[in-house]
Amino acid sequence: MIPTGMDTTIEPAASSEKDASVGEAEPSRTCTDIVIEDERWASVGGLEDLIPDLAAETLRAVHLSDVSHSVSVALLSDAEVRALNKAFRSKDAPTNVLSFPSSASLHAGGRKSEPLFLGDVALAYETVASEASAQGKTALQHAAHLVVHGVLHLAGFDHDGDADAERMEAAEAAILARFGIPDPYRDDAASPAAAL
């Protein structure tokens, strides 16, 4: 476990390949594929550039190499996320974020010359924008939170029970703080005037 400086710890993911470079001064960018299916995401300035850094920092926080692991982030519409939610979770409704762990990530190994693909994260534009507005946050802050949330799911985190939810929320808050983004779970976290 690594200290986060916020009276909490982030536990490592269950993986056979731990990151030997955790804590190095020079950050590297993870192999992140970004797919933009809904052009309205362009209105969330800076998100496309921020996603690789968010993914890399999240992986490093859970002791996974941000160089030898890859993720895909899809920026979709509510209709597209609703279809995915219905097909894979039997829930006929949009949601803010979905994560789809790769079966390959469950079997760490494979070819060492290529990054291990952990899975996909999908965000729904209308839901993210609506939630951000209702919570008094910028769309960039909220989308950044959901990218971190989704990548943590790919790394093995979940929020089914209270203890798991608290652990995941603490990890999210600690990672987002590294980007100057307020804790999304605090009542006073809304800060539209903040950098992000």
C-alpha positions as MATLAB code, in Angstrom:
seq = 'MIPTGMDTTIEPAASSEKDASVGEAEPSRTCTDIVIEDERWASVGGLEDLIPDLAAETLRAVHLSDVSHSVSVALLSDAEVRALNKAFRSKDAPTNVLSFPSSASLHAGGRKSEPLFLGDVALAYETVASEASAQGKTALQHAAHLVVHGVLHLAGFDHDGDADAERMEAAEAAILARFGIPDPYRDDAASPAAAL';
ca = [
       0.000    0.000    0.000;
       1.201    3.505   -0.712;
       0.441    6.567    1.394;
      -1.552    9.276   -0.330;
      -0.895   12.049    2.142;
      -4.611   12.273    2.922;
      -4.798    9.860    5.881;
      -5.695    7.067    3.525;
      -3.924    4.523    1.391;
      -4.436    3.211   -2.084;
      -4.104   -0.532   -2.282;
      -2.361   -2.178   -5.204;
      -4.327   -3.997   -7.838;
      -4.086   -7.759   -7.994;
      -1.639   -8.175  -10.844;
       1.445  -10.214  -11.485;
       3.187   -7.157  -12.877;
       3.773   -4.400  -10.324;
       5.139   -1.023  -11.338;
       8.752   -0.727  -10.313;
       8.746    2.988  -11.071;
       5.993    4.109   -8.693;
       6.999    7.382   -7.150;
       9.514    8.425   -9.815;
       9.678   12.151  -10.443;
       9.177   12.038  -14.217;
       5.609   11.041  -15.103;
       5.050    8.987  -18.198;
       1.856    8.659  -20.183;
      -0.002    5.427  -20.339;
      -1.003    3.803  -23.565;
      -4.501    5.218  -23.804;
      -6.774    4.929  -26.788;
      -9.344    7.724  -26.851;
     -12.416    7.326  -29.031;
     -14.700   10.339  -29.459;
     -18.050    9.263  -30.867;
     -20.038   12.323  -29.778;
     -18.641   15.618  -31.083;
     -20.122   17.545  -28.141;
     -17.228   16.255  -26.017;
     -15.065   18.831  -27.831;
     -16.817   21.470  -25.693;
     -15.103   19.974  -22.618;
     -11.834   21.768  -23.312;
      -8.680   19.972  -22.250;
     -10.303   16.595  -21.566;
      -8.733   14.736  -24.476;
      -5.256   15.884  -23.392;
      -5.957   15.139  -19.721;
      -7.253   11.578  -20.141;
      -3.839    9.904  -20.702;
      -2.412   11.654  -17.626;
      -5.428   10.660  -15.504;
      -5.148    7.038  -16.628;
      -1.394    6.961  -16.019;
      -1.664    8.478  -12.549;
      -4.478    6.104  -11.612;
      -2.469    3.070  -12.703;
       0.637    4.258  -10.857;
      -1.446    4.843   -7.719;
      -2.426    1.172   -7.673;
       1.094   -0.035   -8.486;
       0.486   -0.910  -12.122;
       2.954    0.246  -14.718;
       1.489    3.035  -16.785;
       3.781    2.008  -19.637;
       3.055   -1.717  -19.722;
      -0.723   -1.389  -19.348;
      -3.228    0.219  -21.673;
      -6.831    1.359  -21.454;
      -9.405    2.703  -23.875;
     -11.681    5.636  -23.063;
     -14.755    6.200  -25.218;
     -16.520    9.561  -25.114;
     -20.067    8.713  -26.149;
     -23.637   10.012  -26.094;
     -26.290    8.967  -23.599;
     -27.953    6.845  -26.293;
     -24.735    4.926  -26.934;
     -24.052    4.349  -23.233;
     -27.686    3.382  -22.682;
     -27.363    0.715  -25.395;
     -24.202   -0.625  -23.744;
     -25.840   -0.551  -20.306;
     -28.818   -2.487  -21.649;
     -26.710   -5.025  -23.548;
     -24.178   -5.750  -20.808;
     -25.952   -4.907  -17.546;
     -29.626   -5.393  -18.476;
     -30.330   -1.796  -17.404;
     -32.244    0.182  -20.009;
     -31.054    3.615  -18.916;
     -28.082    5.885  -19.510;
     -25.453    6.194  -16.805;
     -22.463    8.471  -16.406;
     -19.687    5.883  -16.767;
     -19.316    2.201  -17.603;
     -16.196    0.062  -17.282;
     -15.538   -3.131  -19.190;
     -12.500   -5.038  -17.885;
     -10.670   -7.016  -20.531;
     -10.570  -10.769  -20.128;
      -6.863  -10.487  -20.959;
      -6.308   -8.384  -17.829;
      -7.625  -11.263  -15.747;
      -4.864  -13.454  -17.114;
      -1.777  -11.297  -16.645;
       0.850  -12.576  -18.967;
       0.637  -12.476  -22.704;
       3.267  -10.876  -24.897;
       5.661   -8.683  -22.939;
       6.369   -6.556  -26.021;
       2.852   -5.102  -25.975;
       1.059   -3.338  -23.139;
      -1.497   -5.439  -21.299;
      -4.952   -4.140  -22.231;
      -6.979   -3.630  -19.046;
     -10.277   -2.702  -20.685;
     -12.620    0.063  -21.765;
     -14.188    3.030  -20.000;
     -17.220    4.743  -21.571;
     -18.594    8.166  -20.566;
     -22.028    9.532  -21.558;
     -21.984   13.200  -22.589;
     -25.481   14.332  -21.599;
     -25.404   12.600  -18.214;
     -21.919   13.886  -17.376;
     -22.810   17.452  -18.411;
     -26.113   17.366  -16.513;
     -24.557   15.946  -13.336;
     -21.708   18.473  -13.457;
     -24.176   21.338  -13.753;
     -26.382   20.005  -10.948;
     -23.335   19.572   -8.692;
     -21.870   22.994   -9.482;
     -18.740   21.506  -11.067;
     -17.151   22.026  -14.417;
     -17.756   19.280  -16.970;
     -13.972   18.804  -17.073;
     -13.776   18.177  -13.310;
     -16.644   15.702  -13.401;
     -15.397   13.883  -16.506;
     -11.913   13.649  -14.969;
     -13.423   12.086  -11.840;
     -15.319    9.544  -13.924;
     -12.228    8.606  -15.952;
     -10.360    7.906  -12.699;
     -13.388    5.991  -11.361;
     -13.556    3.879  -14.512;
      -9.833    3.096  -14.604;
      -9.959    2.079  -10.922;
     -12.696   -0.410  -11.869;
     -10.385   -1.795  -14.562;
      -7.679   -2.158  -11.906;
      -9.970   -4.241   -9.703;
     -11.656   -1.668   -7.466;
     -15.381   -1.847   -6.775;
     -17.968   -0.151   -4.578;
     -20.424   -2.937   -3.809;
     -20.017   -2.718   -0.025;
     -19.483    0.260    2.271;
     -15.821   -0.556    2.937;
     -15.082   -1.015   -0.772;
     -16.911    2.219   -1.611;
     -14.942    4.157    1.010;
     -11.649    2.704   -0.257;
     -12.506    3.571   -3.857;
     -13.723    7.086   -3.010;
     -10.548    7.778   -1.024;
      -8.425    6.597   -3.944;
     -10.368    8.786   -6.377;
     -10.042   11.850   -4.155;
      -6.295   11.318   -3.691;
      -5.648   10.878   -7.419;
      -7.789   13.874   -8.403;
      -6.036   16.043   -5.806;
      -2.799   15.493   -7.740;
      -4.465   17.390  -10.606;
      -5.870   20.140   -8.404;
      -9.394   18.756   -8.692;
     -11.459   19.007   -5.494;
     -12.656   15.873   -3.698;
     -15.859   14.985   -5.565;
     -17.392   13.476   -2.414;
     -17.120   16.575   -0.239;
     -20.152   18.816   -0.008;
     -17.993   21.859   -0.734;
     -16.196   20.187   -3.672;
     -17.958   22.285   -6.259;
     -15.435   24.807   -7.480;
     -16.156   26.066  -11.002;
     -13.501   28.742  -10.557;
     -10.812   26.097  -10.021;
      -8.224   25.409  -12.693;
     -10.154   22.398  -13.951;
];
